[in-house]
Amino acid sequence: MIKKIIKIIKKKILESKSYSIFILKNNFDFLIKKIFEEFNEIVISLKKYILYKNCYNRYFLIKEICDLLYHIILFIIYNNFSYIEIEKEFFRRTKISGKKEKKNR
């Protein structure tokens, strides 16, 4: 899934006036700010969803999750991480418990 999303975003980057290219051209501070902003919006949407549990709030929570994932993927592209590196780390973590993995950091 990560590979497919990265491919889609990299394809969009080819458009000269895209939002993605705006961020990837020396706007690292803006990208970090957007990641924190999107995370904050997830927290707000999650609280509303927990409180009201309706499809309207669920929809906005999903939108905010997508926004955060998009910006994290831009972060991955900006830093030239490969999806293979990320997948390897996910697979490595499936072999040990979360507590043990955290302790080993």
C-alpha positions as a Markdown table, in Angstrom:
| # | Residue | x | y | z |
|---|---|---|---|---|
| 1 | Met | 0.0 | 0.0 | 0.0 |
| 2 | Ile | 2.8 | 2.4 | 0.9 |
| 3 | Lys | 4.5 | 1.8 | -2.4 |
| 4 | Lys | 1.3 | 2.5 | -4.4 |
| 5 | Ile | 0.6 | 5.8 | -2.5 |
| 6 | Ile | 4.2 | 7.0 | -2.9 |
| 7 | Lys | 3.9 | 6.3 | -6.6 |
| 8 | Ile | 0.7 | 8.3 | -6.9 |
| 9 | Ile | 2.2 | 11.3 | -5.1 |
| 10 | Lys | 5.4 | 11.1 | -7.0 |
| 11 | Lys | 3.3 | 11.2 | -10.2 |
| 12 | Lys | 1.4 | 14.3 | -8.9 |
| 13 | Ile | 4.7 | 16.0 | -8.2 |
| 14 | Leu | 5.4 | 16.1 | -11.9 |
| 15 | Glu | 2.7 | 18.8 | -12.2 |
| 16 | Ser | 4.6 | 22.1 | -11.8 |
| 17 | Lys | 2.1 | 23.9 | -9.7 |
| 18 | Ser | 1.1 | 21.0 | -7.4 |
| 19 | Tyr | 0.8 | 21.4 | -3.7 |
| 20 | Ser | 3.2 | 18.5 | -3.3 |
| 21 | Ile | 6.0 | 20.2 | -5.3 |
| 22 | Phe | 5.4 | 23.4 | -3.3 |
| 23 | Ile | 6.2 | 21.5 | -0.1 |
| 24 | Leu | 9.1 | 19.4 | -1.6 |
| 25 | Lys | 10.9 | 22.5 | -2.9 |
| 26 | Asn | 12.7 | 23.6 | 0.3 |
| 27 | Asn | 9.6 | 23.9 | 2.5 |
| 28 | Phe | 10.6 | 21.4 | 5.2 |
| 29 | Asp | 9.5 | 23.6 | 8.0 |
| 30 | Phe | 6.1 | 24.0 | 6.4 |
| 31 | Leu | 5.8 | 20.2 | 6.0 |
| 32 | Ile | 6.6 | 19.6 | 9.7 |
| 33 | Lys | 4.1 | 22.3 | 10.6 |
| 34 | Lys | 1.4 | 20.6 | 8.4 |
| 35 | Ile | 2.1 | 17.2 | 10.0 |
| 36 | Phe | 1.5 | 18.5 | 13.5 |
| 37 | Glu | -1.5 | 20.5 | 12.3 |
| 38 | Glu | -3.1 | 17.4 | 10.7 |
| 39 | Phe | -2.4 | 15.4 | 13.8 |
| 40 | Asn | -4.2 | 18.0 | 15.9 |
| 41 | Glu | -7.1 | 18.0 | 13.5 |
| 42 | Ile | -7.3 | 14.2 | 13.9 |
| 43 | Val | -7.5 | 14.6 | 17.7 |
| 44 | Ile | -10.3 | 17.1 | 17.3 |
| 45 | Ser | -12.2 | 15.0 | 14.8 |
| 46 | Leu | -11.7 | 11.9 | 17.0 |
| 47 | Lys | -13.2 | 13.6 | 20.0 |
| 48 | Lys | -16.3 | 14.7 | 18.0 |
| 49 | Tyr | -16.6 | 11.2 | 16.6 |
| 50 | Ile | -16.4 | 9.6 | 20.0 |
| 51 | Leu | -18.9 | 12.0 | 21.4 |
| 52 | Tyr | -21.5 | 11.8 | 18.6 |
| 53 | Lys | -20.6 | 8.5 | 16.7 |
| 54 | Asn | -22.3 | 9.5 | 13.5 |
| 55 | Cys | -21.3 | 9.0 | 9.8 |
| 56 | Tyr | -20.7 | 12.7 | 9.4 |
| 57 | Asn | -18.0 | 12.9 | 12.1 |
| 58 | Arg | -16.6 | 9.5 | 11.0 |
| 59 | Tyr | -16.2 | 10.9 | 7.4 |
| 60 | Phe | -14.3 | 14.0 | 8.7 |
| 61 | Leu | -12.1 | 11.7 | 10.9 |
| 62 | Ile | -11.2 | 9.6 | 7.8 |
| 63 | Lys | -10.5 | 12.8 | 5.8 |
| 64 | Glu | -8.1 | 14.0 | 8.5 |
| 65 | Ile | -6.4 | 10.6 | 8.7 |
| 66 | Cys | -5.8 | 10.8 | 4.9 |
| 67 | Asp | -4.4 | 14.3 | 5.2 |
| 68 | Leu | -2.0 | 13.2 | 7.8 |
| 69 | Leu | -0.9 | 10.2 | 5.8 |
| 70 | Tyr | -0.4 | 12.3 | 2.7 |
| 71 | His | 1.9 | 14.7 | 4.6 |
| 72 | Ile | 3.8 | 11.8 | 6.2 |
| 73 | Ile | 4.3 | 10.3 | 2.7 |
| 74 | Leu | 5.6 | 13.7 | 1.5 |
| 75 | Phe | 8.0 | 13.6 | 4.5 |
| 76 | Ile | 9.1 | 10.1 | 3.4 |
| 77 | Ile | 9.7 | 11.4 | -0.2 |
| 78 | Tyr | 11.4 | 14.6 | 1.0 |
| 79 | Asn | 13.9 | 12.6 | 3.0 |
| 80 | Asn | 14.3 | 10.0 | 0.2 |
| 81 | Phe | 13.3 | 7.0 | 2.3 |
| 82 | Ser | 12.3 | 4.0 | 0.3 |
| 83 | Tyr | 9.1 | 2.1 | 0.9 |
| 84 | Ile | 11.3 | -1.0 | 1.2 |
| 85 | Glu | 13.1 | 0.5 | 4.2 |
| 86 | Ile | 9.8 | 1.1 | 5.8 |
| 87 | Glu | 8.4 | -2.3 | 5.0 |
| 88 | Lys | 11.5 | -4.0 | 6.4 |
| 89 | Glu | 11.0 | -2.1 | 9.7 |
| 90 | Phe | 7.4 | -3.1 | 9.8 |
| 91 | Phe | 8.3 | -6.8 | 9.2 |
| 92 | Arg | 11.1 | -6.6 | 11.8 |
| 93 | Arg | 8.6 | -5.4 | 14.4 |
| 94 | Thr | 6.1 | -8.2 | 13.7 |
| 95 | Lys | 8.7 | -10.6 | 15.1 |
| 96 | Ile | 8.9 | -8.9 | 18.6 |
| 97 | Ser | 6.5 | -7.5 | 21.1 |
| 98 | Gly | 5.8 | -3.7 | 21.2 |
| 99 | Lys | 7.2 | -3.5 | 24.7 |
| 100 | Lys | 10.4 | -5.3 | 23.8 |
| 101 | Glu | 10.8 | -3.2 | 20.6 |
| 102 | Lys | 10.4 | 0.0 | 22.6 |
| 103 | Lys | 12.8 | -1.1 | 25.3 |
| 104 | Asn | 15.5 | -1.9 | 22.7 |
| 105 | Arg | 15.5 | 1.7 | 21.3 |
